Amino acid sequence: MINLGIAVIGGFGGAALVAIGLLAVGVAVLASTVTGIVVVSFVSSALSQIFRVAVYEYAVTGQAPGGLDGRPLQAAFAGP
């Protein structure tokens, strides 16, 4: 969702700046939009993997890994 918001705002903003003749600024906005999307994607992927490893460790040992609360991990196994 965040990637979509960044893409829409940055894409339209950059395109609008290019359309009114501010080519350098428009290209800079578009480049920073792409950079923002990449950064958010990396962070999101890393956090997802950390949670998956924590859930796996909780499933195997029955204890939450150090520094994590066990309630969200236990909720991963709860039914609807």
N, CA, C and O atoms as a Maestro MAE file, in Angstrom:
{
 s_m_m2io_version
 :::
 2.0.0
}

f_m_ct {
 s_m_title
 :::
 protein
 m_atom[320] {
  # First column is atom index #
  i_m_mmod_type
  r_m_x_coord
  r_m_y_coord
  r_m_z_coord
  i_m_residue_number
  s_m_chain_name
  s_m_pdb_residue_name
  s_m_pdb_atom_name
  i_m_atomic_number
  :::
  1 25 0.817 -1.193 0.000 1 A "MET " " N  " 7
  2 3 0.000 0.000 0.000 1 A "MET " " CA " 6
  3 2 0.857 1.252 0.000 1 A "MET " " C  " 6
  4 15 0.574 2.214 -0.713 1 A "MET " " O  " 8
  5 25 1.916 1.227 0.814 2 A "ILE " " N  " 7
  6 3 2.785 2.393 0.878 2 A "ILE " " CA " 6
  7 2 3.474 2.596 -0.461 2 A "ILE " " C  " 6
  8 15 3.625 3.730 -0.916 2 A "ILE " " O  " 8
  9 25 3.900 1.494 -1.104 3 A "ASN " " N  " 7
  10 3 4.542 1.616 -2.408 3 A "ASN " " CA " 6
  11 2 3.616 2.271 -3.418 3 A "ASN " " C  " 6
  12 15 4.050 3.101 -4.217 3 A "ASN " " O  " 8
  13 25 2.344 1.903 -3.385 4 A "LEU " " N  " 7
  14 3 1.380 2.488 -4.308 4 A "LEU " " CA " 6
  15 2 1.229 3.979 -4.058 4 A "LEU " " C  " 6
  16 15 1.182 4.764 -5.006 4 A "LEU " " O  " 8
  17 25 1.154 4.379 -2.794 5 A "GLY " " N  " 7
  18 3 1.038 5.797 -2.461 5 A "GLY " " CA " 6
  19 2 2.243 6.591 -2.922 5 A "GLY " " C  " 6
  20 15 2.106 7.681 -3.477 5 A "GLY " " O  " 8
  21 25 3.430 6.035 -2.687 6 A "ILE " " N  " 7
  22 3 4.647 6.710 -3.132 6 A "ILE " " CA " 6
  23 2 4.654 6.825 -4.651 6 A "ILE " " C  " 6
  24 15 5.002 7.873 -5.194 6 A "ILE " " O  " 8
  25 25 4.274 5.756 -5.336 7 A "ALA " " N  " 7
  26 3 4.280 5.757 -6.794 7 A "ALA " " CA " 6
  27 2 3.299 6.770 -7.367 7 A "ALA " " C  " 6
  28 15 3.624 7.491 -8.310 7 A "ALA " " O  " 8
  29 25 2.106 6.821 -6.801 8 A "VAL " " N  " 7
  30 3 1.091 7.746 -7.319 8 A "VAL " " CA " 6
  31 2 1.504 9.192 -7.093 8 A "VAL " " C  " 6
  32 15 1.483 10.002 -8.020 8 A "VAL " " O  " 8
  33 25 1.881 9.513 -5.862 9 A "ILE " " N  " 7
  34 3 2.241 10.897 -5.551 9 A "ILE " " CA " 6
  35 2 3.497 11.316 -6.305 9 A "ILE " " C  " 6
  36 15 3.525 12.374 -6.935 9 A "ILE " " O  " 8
  37 25 4.530 10.491 -6.240 10 A "GLY " " N  " 7
  38 3 5.774 10.828 -6.927 10 A "GLY " " CA " 6
  39 2 5.637 10.825 -8.432 10 A "GLY " " C  " 6
  40 15 6.187 11.689 -9.116 10 A "GLY " " O  " 8
  41 25 4.905 9.856 -8.949 11 A "GLY " " N  " 7
  42 3 4.716 9.770 -10.398 11 A "GLY " " CA " 6
  43 2 3.958 10.949 -10.962 11 A "GLY " " C  " 6
  44 15 4.385 11.561 -11.941 11 A "GLY " " O  " 8
  45 25 2.826 11.270 -10.343 12 A "PHE " " N  " 7
  46 3 2.052 12.416 -10.819 12 A "PHE " " CA " 6
  47 2 2.786 13.727 -10.575 12 A "PHE " " C  " 6
  48 15 2.760 14.628 -11.413 12 A "PHE " " O  " 8
  49 25 3.443 13.828 -9.416 13 A "GLY " " N  " 7
  50 3 4.199 15.046 -9.119 13 A "GLY " " CA " 6
  51 2 5.336 15.255 -10.098 13 A "GLY " " C  " 6
  52 15 5.519 16.356 -10.617 13 A "GLY " " O  " 8
  53 25 6.095 14.210 -10.350 14 A "GLY " " N  " 7
  54 3 7.201 14.310 -11.304 14 A "GLY " " CA " 6
  55 2 6.720 14.586 -12.708 14 A "GLY " " C  " 6
  56 15 7.307 15.404 -13.416 14 A "GLY " " O  " 8
  57 25 5.654 13.912 -13.123 15 A "ALA " " N  " 7
  58 3 5.109 14.140 -14.462 15 A "ALA " " CA " 6
  59 2 4.579 15.559 -14.607 15 A "ALA " " C  " 6
  60 15 4.742 16.177 -15.659 15 A "ALA " " O  " 8
  61 25 3.949 16.077 -13.567 16 A "ALA " " N  " 7
  62 3 3.435 17.451 -13.615 16 A "ALA " " CA " 6
  63 2 4.578 18.450 -13.733 16 A "ALA " " C  " 6
  64 15 4.478 19.417 -14.487 16 A "ALA " " O  " 8
  65 25 5.653 18.229 -13.003 17 A "LEU " " N  " 7
  66 3 6.799 19.132 -13.083 17 A "LEU " " CA " 6
  67 2 7.444 19.085 -14.463 17 A "LEU " " C  " 6
  68 15 7.854 20.118 -14.993 17 A "LEU " " O  " 8
  69 25 7.536 17.899 -15.043 18 A "VAL " " N  " 7
  70 3 8.079 17.782 -16.396 18 A "VAL " " CA " 6
  71 2 7.154 18.479 -17.386 18 A "VAL " " C  " 6
  72 15 7.622 19.146 -18.309 18 A "VAL " " O  " 8
  73 25 5.850 18.331 -17.201 19 A "ALA " " N  " 7
  74 3 4.879 18.929 -18.118 19 A "ALA " " CA " 6
  75 2 4.918 20.451 -18.106 19 A "ALA " " C  " 6
  76 15 4.676 21.079 -19.136 19 A "ALA " " O  " 8
  77 25 5.218 21.055 -16.958 20 A "ILE " " N  " 7
  78 3 5.243 22.526 -16.917 20 A "ILE " " CA " 6
  79 2 6.630 23.081 -17.233 20 A "ILE " " C  " 6
  80 15 6.850 24.289 -17.145 20 A "ILE " " O  " 8
  81 25 7.558 22.210 -17.598 21 A "GLY " " N  " 7
  82 3 8.855 22.670 -18.061 21 A "GLY " " CA " 6
  83 2 9.980 22.583 -17.052 21 A "GLY " " C  " 6
  84 15 11.095 23.009 -17.353 21 A "GLY " " O  " 8
  85 25 9.739 22.060 -15.894 22 A "LEU " " N  " 7
  86 3 10.792 21.906 -14.892 22 A "LEU " " CA " 6
  87 2 11.372 20.492 -14.997 22 A "LEU " " C  " 6
  88 15 11.187 19.656 -14.113 22 A "LEU " " O  " 8
  89 25 12.072 20.256 -16.097 23 A "LEU " " N  " 7
  90 3 12.557 18.918 -16.414 23 A "LEU " " CA " 6
  91 2 13.498 18.367 -15.341 23 A "LEU " " C  " 6
  92 15 13.328 17.229 -14.901 23 A "LEU " " O  " 8
  93 25 14.474 19.147 -14.920 24 A "ALA " " N  " 7
  94 3 15.458 18.651 -13.950 24 A "ALA " " CA " 6
  95 2 14.790 18.298 -12.621 24 A "ALA " " C  " 6
  96 15 15.089 17.263 -12.024 24 A "ALA " " O  " 8
  97 25 13.891 19.158 -12.167 25 A "VAL " " N  " 7
  98 3 13.201 18.900 -10.900 25 A "VAL " " CA " 6
  99 2 12.278 17.692 -11.047 25 A "VAL " " C  " 6
  100 15 12.197 16.856 -10.147 25 A "VAL " " O  " 8
  101 25 11.588 17.601 -12.174 26 A "GLY " " N  " 7
  102 3 10.692 16.472 -12.411 26 A "GLY " " CA " 6
  103 2 11.425 15.146 -12.444 26 A "GLY " " C  " 6
  104 15 10.961 14.157 -11.877 26 A "GLY " " O  " 8
  105 25 12.573 15.126 -13.109 27 A "VAL " " N  " 7
  106 3 13.375 13.904 -13.166 27 A "VAL " " CA " 6
  107 2 13.897 13.554 -11.775 27 A "VAL " " C  " 6
  108 15 13.941 12.380 -11.409 27 A "VAL " " O  " 8
  109 25 14.293 14.560 -11.001 28 A "ALA " " N  " 7
  110 3 14.765 14.315 -9.632 28 A "ALA " " CA " 6
  111 2 13.651 13.728 -8.770 28 A "ALA " " C  " 6
  112 15 13.894 12.817 -7.979 28 A "ALA " " O  " 8
  113 25 12.438 14.242 -8.917 29 A "VAL " " N  " 7
  114 3 11.299 13.718 -8.153 29 A "VAL " " CA " 6
  115 2 11.010 12.276 -8.567 29 A "VAL " " C  " 6
  116 15 10.765 11.420 -7.716 29 A "VAL " " O  " 8
  117 25 11.040 12.011 -9.862 30 A "LEU " " N  " 7
  118 3 10.799 10.644 -10.328 30 A "LEU " " CA " 6
  119 2 11.891 9.688 -9.843 30 A "LEU " " C  " 6
  120 15 11.598 8.558 -9.453 30 A "LEU " " O  " 8
  121 25 13.140 10.134 -9.866 31 A "ALA " " N  " 7
  122 3 14.241 9.290 -9.390 31 A "ALA " " CA " 6
  123 2 14.117 9.020 -7.893 31 A "ALA " " C  " 6
  124 15 14.346 7.897 -7.444 31 A "ALA " " O  " 8
  125 25 13.759 10.034 -7.127 32 A "SER " " N  " 7
  126 3 13.601 9.821 -5.685 32 A "SER " " CA " 6
  127 2 12.378 8.959 -5.394 32 A "SER " " C  " 6
  128 15 12.350 8.250 -4.389 32 A "SER " " O  " 8
  129 25 11.376 9.009 -6.255 33 A "THR " " N  " 7
  130 3 10.211 8.136 -6.106 33 A "THR " " CA " 6
  131 2 10.617 6.675 -6.275 33 A "THR " " C  " 6
  132 15 10.228 5.819 -5.481 33 A "THR " " O  " 8
  133 25 11.391 6.403 -7.301 34 A "VAL " " N  " 7
  134 3 11.861 5.034 -7.529 34 A "VAL " " CA " 6
  135 2 12.729 4.575 -6.361 34 A "VAL " " C  " 6
  136 15 12.600 3.443 -5.897 34 A "VAL " " O  " 8
  137 25 13.607 5.449 -5.890 35 A "THR " " N  " 7
  138 3 14.455 5.116 -4.744 35 A "THR " " CA " 6
  139 2 13.608 4.825 -3.510 35 A "THR " " C  " 6
  140 15 13.878 3.872 -2.780 35 A "THR " " O  " 8
  141 25 12.588 5.640 -3.277 36 A "GLY " " N  " 7
  142 3 11.699 5.428 -2.135 36 A "GLY " " CA " 6
  143 2 10.976 4.099 -2.205 36 A "GLY " " C  " 6
  144 15 10.841 3.406 -1.198 36 A "GLY " " O  " 8
  145 25 10.516 3.745 -3.385 37 A "ILE " " N  " 7
  146 3 9.822 2.467 -3.561 37 A "ILE " " CA " 6
  147 2 10.768 1.302 -3.276 37 A "ILE " " C  " 6
  148 15 10.383 0.332 -2.622 37 A "ILE " " O  " 8
  149 25 11.993 1.396 -3.762 38 A "VAL " " N  " 7
  150 3 12.975 0.331 -3.535 38 A "VAL " " CA " 6
  151 2 13.293 0.201 -2.048 38 A "VAL " " C  " 6
  152 15 13.352 -0.911 -1.522 38 A "VAL " " O  " 8
  153 25 13.496 1.326 -1.371 39 A "VAL " " N  " 7
  154 3 13.822 1.297 0.061 39 A "VAL " " CA " 6
  155 2 12.668 0.700 0.867 39 A "VAL " " C  " 6
  156 15 12.887 -0.152 1.728 39 A "VAL " " O  " 8
  157 25 11.449 1.142 0.591 40 A "VAL " " N  " 7
  158 3 10.289 0.619 1.318 40 A "VAL " " CA " 6
  159 2 10.122 -0.875 1.047 40 A "VAL " " C  " 6
  160 15 9.767 -1.631 1.951 40 A "VAL " " O  " 8
  161 25 10.373 -1.304 -0.182 41 A "SER " " N  " 7
  162 3 10.274 -2.728 -0.510 41 A "SER " " CA " 6
  163 2 11.302 -3.552 0.259 41 A "SER " " C  " 6
  164 15 10.977 -4.618 0.783 41 A "SER " " O  " 8
  165 25 12.538 -3.064 0.329 42 A "PHE " " N  " 7
  166 3 13.580 -3.780 1.074 42 A "PHE " " CA " 6
  167 2 13.242 -3.875 2.555 42 A "PHE " " C  " 6
  168 15 13.367 -4.943 3.155 42 A "PHE " " O  " 8
  169 25 12.817 -2.773 3.141 43 A "VAL " " N  " 7
  170 3 12.493 -2.766 4.573 43 A "VAL " " CA " 6
  171 2 11.316 -3.695 4.850 43 A "VAL " " C  " 6
  172 15 11.337 -4.465 5.811 43 A "VAL " " O  " 8
  173 25 10.294 -3.619 4.007 44 A "SER " " N  " 7
  174 3 9.123 -4.475 4.178 44 A "SER " " CA " 6
  175 2 9.496 -5.951 4.067 44 A "SER " " C  " 6
  176 15 9.035 -6.771 4.862 44 A "SER " " O  " 8
  177 25 10.318 -6.287 3.098 45 A "SER " " N  " 7
  178 3 10.748 -7.668 2.923 45 A "SER " " CA " 6
  179 2 11.578 -8.145 4.111 45 A "SER " " C  " 6
  180 15 11.402 -9.269 4.581 45 A "SER " " O  " 8
  181 25 12.474 -7.304 4.594 46 A "ALA " " N  " 7
  182 3 13.307 -7.681 5.740 46 A "ALA " " CA " 6
  183 2 12.458 -7.918 6.983 46 A "ALA " " C  " 6
  184 15 12.666 -8.901 7.695 46 A "ALA " " O  " 8
  185 25 11.506 -7.030 7.250 47 A "LEU " " N  " 7
  186 3 10.645 -7.197 8.422 47 A "LEU " " CA " 6
  187 2 9.777 -8.444 8.302 47 A "LEU " " C  " 6
  188 15 9.537 -9.136 9.292 47 A "LEU " " O  " 8
  189 25 9.310 -8.728 7.098 48 A "SER " " N  " 7
  190 3 8.513 -9.932 6.879 48 A "SER " " CA " 6
  191 2 9.334 -11.186 7.171 48 A "SER " " C  " 6
  192 15 8.841 -12.119 7.805 48 A "SER " " O  " 8
  193 25 10.568 -11.211 6.715 49 A "GLN " " N  " 7
  194 3 11.426 -12.371 6.961 49 A "GLN " " CA " 6
  195 2 11.760 -12.522 8.442 49 A "GLN " " C  " 6
  196 15 11.805 -13.640 8.956 49 A "GLN " " O  " 8
  197 25 11.993 -11.410 9.129 50 A "ILE " " N  " 7
  198 3 12.262 -11.465 10.568 50 A "ILE " " CA " 6
  199 2 11.073 -12.076 11.299 50 A "ILE " " C  " 6
  200 15 11.251 -12.919 12.179 50 A "ILE " " O  " 8
  201 25 9.854 -11.654 10.937 51 A "PHE " " N  " 7
  202 3 8.667 -12.203 11.583 51 A "PHE " " CA " 6
  203 2 8.517 -13.691 11.275 51 A "PHE " " C  " 6
  204 15 8.167 -14.474 12.157 51 A "PHE " " O  " 8
  205 25 8.778 -14.082 10.037 52 A "ARG " " N  " 7
  206 3 8.661 -15.497 9.673 52 A "ARG " " CA " 6
  207 2 9.643 -16.362 10.455 52 A "ARG " " C  " 6
  208 15 9.290 -17.445 10.920 52 A "ARG " " O  " 8
  209 25 10.866 -15.886 10.597 53 A "VAL " " N  " 7
  210 3 11.857 -16.636 11.368 53 A "VAL " " CA " 6
  211 2 11.433 -16.715 12.830 53 A "VAL " " C  " 6
  212 15 11.591 -17.757 13.467 53 A "VAL " " O  " 8
  213 25 10.898 -15.621 13.362 54 A "ALA " " N  " 7
  214 3 10.439 -15.620 14.754 54 A "ALA " " CA " 6
  215 2 9.281 -16.597 14.945 54 A "ALA " " C  " 6
  216 15 9.235 -17.310 15.948 54 A "ALA " " O  " 8
  217 25 8.348 -16.637 14.000 55 A "VAL " " N  " 7
  218 3 7.228 -17.585 14.087 55 A "VAL " " CA " 6
  219 2 7.750 -19.015 14.008 55 A "VAL " " C  " 6
  220 15 7.281 -19.889 14.737 55 A "VAL " " O  " 8
  221 25 8.707 -19.255 13.136 56 A "TYR " " N  " 7
  222 3 9.287 -20.600 13.035 56 A "TYR " " CA " 6
  223 2 9.953 -20.997 14.349 56 A "TYR " " C  " 6
  224 15 9.742 -22.101 14.850 56 A "TYR " " O  " 8
  225 25 10.744 -20.104 14.896 57 A "GLU " " N  " 7
  226 3 11.423 -20.417 16.157 57 A "GLU " " CA " 6
  227 2 10.413 -20.638 17.277 57 A "GLU " " C  " 6
  228 15 10.606 -21.511 18.123 57 A "GLU " " O  " 8
  229 25 9.338 -19.852 17.289 58 A "TYR " " N  " 7
  230 3 8.288 -20.035 18.296 58 A "TYR " " CA " 6
  231 2 7.610 -21.396 18.112 58 A "TYR " " C  " 6
  232 15 7.304 -22.078 19.090 58 A "TYR " " O  " 8
  233 25 7.378 -21.789 16.853 59 A "ALA " " N  " 7
  234 3 6.730 -23.073 16.588 59 A "ALA " " CA " 6
  235 2 7.609 -24.242 17.018 59 A "ALA " " C  " 6
  236 15 7.108 -25.256 17.505 59 A "ALA " " O  " 8
  237 25 8.899 -24.103 16.841 60 A "VAL " " N  " 7
  238 3 9.816 -25.193 17.172 60 A "VAL " " CA " 6
  239 2 10.073 -25.282 18.671 60 A "VAL " " C  " 6
  240 15 10.053 -26.373 19.241 60 A "VAL " " O  " 8
  241 25 10.317 -24.135 19.316 61 A "THR " " N  " 7
  242 3 10.724 -24.152 20.726 61 A "THR " " CA " 6
  243 2 9.593 -23.847 21.696 61 A "THR " " C  " 6
  244 15 9.668 -24.214 22.869 61 A "THR " " O  " 8
  245 25 8.544 -23.179 21.220 62 A "GLY " " N  " 7
  246 3 7.456 -22.774 22.107 62 A "GLY " " CA " 6
  247 2 7.761 -21.509 22.882 62 A "GLY " " C  " 6
  248 15 6.964 -21.087 23.719 62 A "GLY " " O  " 8
  249 25 8.903 -20.901 22.613 63 A "GLN " " N  " 7
  250 3 9.287 -19.666 23.293 63 A "GLN " " CA " 6
  251 2 9.563 -18.586 22.256 63 A "GLN " " C  " 6
  252 15 10.088 -18.850 21.175 63 A "GLN " " O  " 8
  253 25 9.192 -17.364 22.620 64 A "ALA " " N  " 7
  254 3 9.455 -16.237 21.729 64 A "ALA " " CA " 6
  255 2 10.950 -15.935 21.721 64 A "ALA " " C  " 6
  256 15 11.600 -15.992 22.765 64 A "ALA " " O  " 8
  257 25 11.497 -15.615 20.554 65 A "PRO " " N  " 7
  258 3 12.906 -15.232 20.499 65 A "PRO " " CA " 6
  259 2 13.159 -13.987 21.347 65 A "PRO " " C  " 6
  260 15 12.244 -13.198 21.586 65 A "PRO " " O  " 8
  261 25 14.381 -13.816 21.794 66 A "GLY " " N  " 7
  262 3 14.729 -12.685 22.643 66 A "GLY " " CA " 6
  263 2 14.303 -11.348 22.057 66 A "GLY " " C  " 6
  264 15 14.527 -11.071 20.878 66 A "GLY " " O  " 8
  265 25 13.692 -10.533 22.887 67 A "GLY " " N  " 7
  266 3 13.278 -9.205 22.465 67 A "GLY " " CA " 6
  267 2 11.916 -9.136 21.811 67 A "GLY " " C  " 6
  268 15 11.451 -8.045 21.484 67 A "GLY " " O  " 8
  269 25 11.271 -10.252 21.614 68 A "LEU " " N  " 7
  270 3 9.954 -10.255 20.982 68 A "LEU " " CA " 6
  271 2 8.895 -10.730 21.974 68 A "LEU " " C  " 6
  272 15 9.150 -11.575 22.831 68 A "LEU " " O  " 8
  273 25 7.708 -10.162 21.828 69 A "ASP " " N  " 7
  274 3 6.568 -10.558 22.647 69 A "ASP " " CA " 6
  275 2 5.950 -11.817 22.034 69 A "ASP " " C  " 6
  276 15 5.811 -11.901 20.814 69 A "ASP " " O  " 8
  277 25 5.588 -12.770 22.844 70 A "GLY " " N  " 7
  278 3 5.045 -14.030 22.357 70 A "GLY " " CA " 6
  279 2 3.610 -13.963 21.879 70 A "GLY " " C  " 6
  280 15 3.174 -14.843 21.136 70 A "GLY " " O  " 8
  281 25 2.852 -12.935 22.287 71 A "ARG " " N  " 7
  282 3 1.429 -12.877 21.914 71 A "ARG " " CA " 6
  283 2 1.207 -12.779 20.406 71 A "ARG " " C  " 6
  284 15 0.385 -13.532 19.882 71 A "ARG " " O  " 8
  285 25 1.894 -11.891 19.676 72 A "PRO " " N  " 7
  286 3 1.680 -11.873 18.223 72 A "PRO " " CA " 6
  287 2 2.112 -13.173 17.551 72 A "PRO " " C  " 6
  288 15 1.518 -13.597 16.560 72 A "PRO " " O  " 8
  289 25 3.146 -13.797 18.098 73 A "LEU " " N  " 7
  290 3 3.599 -15.066 17.524 73 A "LEU " " CA " 6
  291 2 2.571 -16.160 17.767 73 A "LEU " " C  " 6
  292 15 2.310 -16.974 16.882 73 A "LEU " " O  " 8
  293 25 1.986 -16.183 18.962 74 A "GLN " " N  " 7
  294 3 0.950 -17.162 19.268 74 A "GLN " " CA " 6
  295 2 -0.279 -16.909 18.404 74 A "GLN " " C  " 6
  296 15 -0.946 -17.856 17.988 74 A "GLN " " O  " 8
  297 25 -0.584 -15.652 18.131 75 A "ALA " " N  " 7
  298 3 -1.745 -15.312 17.305 75 A "ALA " " CA " 6
  299 2 -1.582 -15.808 15.873 75 A "ALA " " C  " 6
  300 15 -2.573 -15.996 15.168 75 A "ALA " " O  " 8
  301 25 -0.352 -16.019 15.440 76 A "ALA " " N  " 7
  302 3 -0.128 -16.537 14.087 76 A "ALA " " CA " 6
  303 2 -0.684 -17.949 13.940 76 A "ALA " " C  " 6
  304 15 -0.955 -18.394 12.825 76 A "ALA " " O  " 8
  305 25 -0.856 -18.655 15.056 77 A "PHE " " N  " 7
  306 3 -1.372 -20.018 15.021 77 A "PHE " " CA " 6
  307 2 -2.842 -20.104 15.416 77 A "PHE " " C  " 6
  308 15 -3.428 -21.185 15.366 77 A "PHE " " O  " 8
  309 25 -3.439 -19.001 15.801 78 A "ALA " " N  " 7
  310 3 -4.835 -18.998 16.252 78 A "ALA " " CA " 6
  311 2 -5.766 -19.137 15.054 78 A "ALA " " C  " 6
  312 15 -5.495 -18.599 13.980 78 A "ALA " " O  " 8
  313 25 -6.844 -19.850 15.242 79 A "GLY " " N  " 7
  314 3 -7.849 -20.002 14.197 79 A "GLY " " CA " 6
  315 2 -8.731 -18.768 14.105 79 A "GLY " " C  " 6
  316 15 -8.594 -17.838 14.900 79 A "GLY " " O  " 8
  317 25 -9.633 -18.761 13.137 80 A "PRO " " N  " 7
  318 3 -10.506 -17.582 12.950 80 A "PRO " " CA " 6
  319 2 -11.486 -17.358 14.059 80 A "PRO " " C  " 6
  320 15 -12.265 -16.406 14.012 80 A "PRO " " O  " 8
  :::
 }
 m_bond[319] {
  # First column is bond index #
  i_m_from
  i_m_to
  i_m_order
  :::
  1 1 2 1
  2 2 3 1
  3 3 4 2
  4 3 5 1
  5 5 6 1
  6 6 7 1
  7 7 8 2
  8 7 9 1
  9 9 10 1
  10 10 11 1
  11 11 12 2
  12 11 13 1
  13 13 14 1
  14 14 15 1
  15 15 16 2
  16 15 17 1
  17 17 18 1
  18 18 19 1
  19 19 20 2
  20 19 21 1
  21 21 22 1
  22 22 23 1
  23 23 24 2
  24 23 25 1
  25 25 26 1
  26 26 27 1
  27 27 28 2
  28 27 29 1
  29 29 30 1
  30 30 31 1
  31 31 32 2
  32 31 33 1
  33 33 34 1
  34 34 35 1
  35 35 36 2
  36 35 37 1
  37 37 38 1
  38 38 39 1
  39 39 40 2
  40 39 41 1
  41 41 42 1
  42 42 43 1
  43 43 44 2
  44 43 45 1
  45 45 46 1
  46 46 47 1
  47 47 48 2
  48 47 49 1
  49 49 50 1
  50 50 51 1
  51 51 52 2
  52 51 53 1
  53 53 54 1
  54 54 55 1
  55 55 56 2
  56 55 57 1
  57 57 58 1
  58 58 59 1
  59 59 60 2
  60 59 61 1
  61 61 62 1
  62 62 63 1
  63 63 64 2
  64 63 65 1
  65 65 66 1
  66 66 67 1
  67 67 68 2
  68 67 69 1
  69 69 70 1
  70 70 71 1
  71 71 72 2
  72 71 73 1
  73 73 74 1
  74 74 75 1
  75 75 76 2
  76 75 77 1
  77 77 78 1
  78 78 79 1
  79 79 80 2
  80 79 81 1
  81 81 82 1
  82 82 83 1
  83 83 84 2
  84 83 85 1
  85 85 86 1
  86 86 87 1
  87 87 88 2
  88 87 89 1
  89 89 90 1
  90 90 91 1
  91 91 92 2
  92 91 93 1
  93 93 94 1
  94 94 95 1
  95 95 96 2
  96 95 97 1
  97 97 98 1
  98 98 99 1
  99 99 100 2
  100 99 101 1
  101 101 102 1
  102 102 103 1
  103 103 104 2
  104 103 105 1
  105 105 106 1
  106 106 107 1
  107 107 108 2
  108 107 109 1
  109 109 110 1
  110 110 111 1
  111 111 112 2
  112 111 113 1
  113 113 114 1
  114 114 115 1
  115 115 116 2
  116 115 117 1
  117 117 118 1
  118 118 119 1
  119 119 120 2
  120 119 121 1
  121 121 122 1
  122 122 123 1
  123 123 124 2
  124 123 125 1
  125 125 126 1
  126 126 127 1
  127 127 128 2
  128 127 129 1
  129 129 130 1
  130 130 131 1
  131 131 132 2
  132 131 133 1
  133 133 134 1
  134 134 135 1
  135 135 136 2
  136 135 137 1
  137 137 138 1
  138 138 139 1
  139 139 140 2
  140 139 141 1
  141 141 142 1
  142 142 143 1
  143 143 144 2
  144 143 145 1
  145 145 146 1
  146 146 147 1
  147 147 148 2
  148 147 149 1
  149 149 150 1
  150 150 151 1
  151 151 152 2
  152 151 153 1
  153 153 154 1
  154 154 155 1
  155 155 156 2
  156 155 157 1
  157 157 158 1
  158 158 159 1
  159 159 160 2
  160 159 161 1
  161 161 162 1
  162 162 163 1
  163 163 164 2
  164 163 165 1
  165 165 166 1
  166 166 167 1
  167 167 168 2
  168 167 169 1
  169 169 170 1
  170 170 171 1
  171 171 172 2
  172 171 173 1
  173 173 174 1
  174 174 175 1
  175 175 176 2
  176 175 177 1
  177 177 178 1
  178 178 179 1
  179 179 180 2
  180 179 181 1
  181 181 182 1
  182 182 183 1
  183 183 184 2
  184 183 185 1
  185 185 186 1
  186 186 187 1
  187 187 188 2
  188 187 189 1
  189 189 190 1
  190 190 191 1
  191 191 192 2
  192 191 193 1
  193 193 194 1
  194 194 195 1
  195 195 196 2
  196 195 197 1
  197 197 198 1
  198 198 199 1
  199 199 200 2
  200 199 201 1
  201 201 202 1
  202 202 203 1
  203 203 204 2
  204 203 205 1
  205 205 206 1
  206 206 207 1
  207 207 208 2
  208 207 209 1
  209 209 210 1
  210 210 211 1
  211 211 212 2
  212 211 213 1
  213 213 214 1
  214 214 215 1
  215 215 216 2
  216 215 217 1
  217 217 218 1
  218 218 219 1
  219 219 220 2
  220 219 221 1
  221 221 222 1
  222 222 223 1
  223 223 224 2
  224 223 225 1
  225 225 226 1
  226 226 227 1
  227 227 228 2
  228 227 229 1
  229 229 230 1
  230 230 231 1
  231 231 232 2
  232 231 233 1
  233 233 234 1
  234 234 235 1
  235 235 236 2
  236 235 237 1
  237 237 238 1
  238 238 239 1
  239 239 240 2
  240 239 241 1
  241 241 242 1
  242 242 243 1
  243 243 244 2
  244 243 245 1
  245 245 246 1
  246 246 247 1
  247 247 248 2
  248 247 249 1
  249 249 250 1
  250 250 251 1
  251 251 252 2
  252 251 253 1
  253 253 254 1
  254 254 255 1
  255 255 256 2
  256 255 257 1
  257 257 258 1
  258 258 259 1
  259 259 260 2
  260 259 261 1
  261 261 262 1
  262 262 263 1
  263 263 264 2
  264 263 265 1
  265 265 266 1
  266 266 267 1
  267 267 268 2
  268 267 269 1
  269 269 270 1
  270 270 271 1
  271 271 272 2
  272 271 273 1
  273 273 274 1
  274 274 275 1
  275 275 276 2
  276 275 277 1
  277 277 278 1
  278 278 279 1
  279 279 280 2
  280 279 281 1
  281 281 282 1
  282 282 283 1
  283 283 284 2
  284 283 285 1
  285 285 286 1
  286 286 287 1
  287 287 288 2
  288 287 289 1
  289 289 290 1
  290 290 291 1
  291 291 292 2
  292 291 293 1
  293 293 294 1
  294 294 295 1
  295 295 296 2
  296 295 297 1
  297 297 298 1
  298 298 299 1
  299 299 300 2
  300 299 301 1
  301 301 302 1
  302 302 303 1
  303 303 304 2
  304 303 305 1
  305 305 306 1
  306 306 307 1
  307 307 308 2
  308 307 309 1
  309 309 310 1
  310 310 311 1
  311 311 312 2
  312 311 313 1
  313 313 314 1
  314 314 315 1
  315 315 316 2
  316 315 317 1
  317 317 318 1
  318 318 319 1
  319 319 320 2
  :::
 }
}
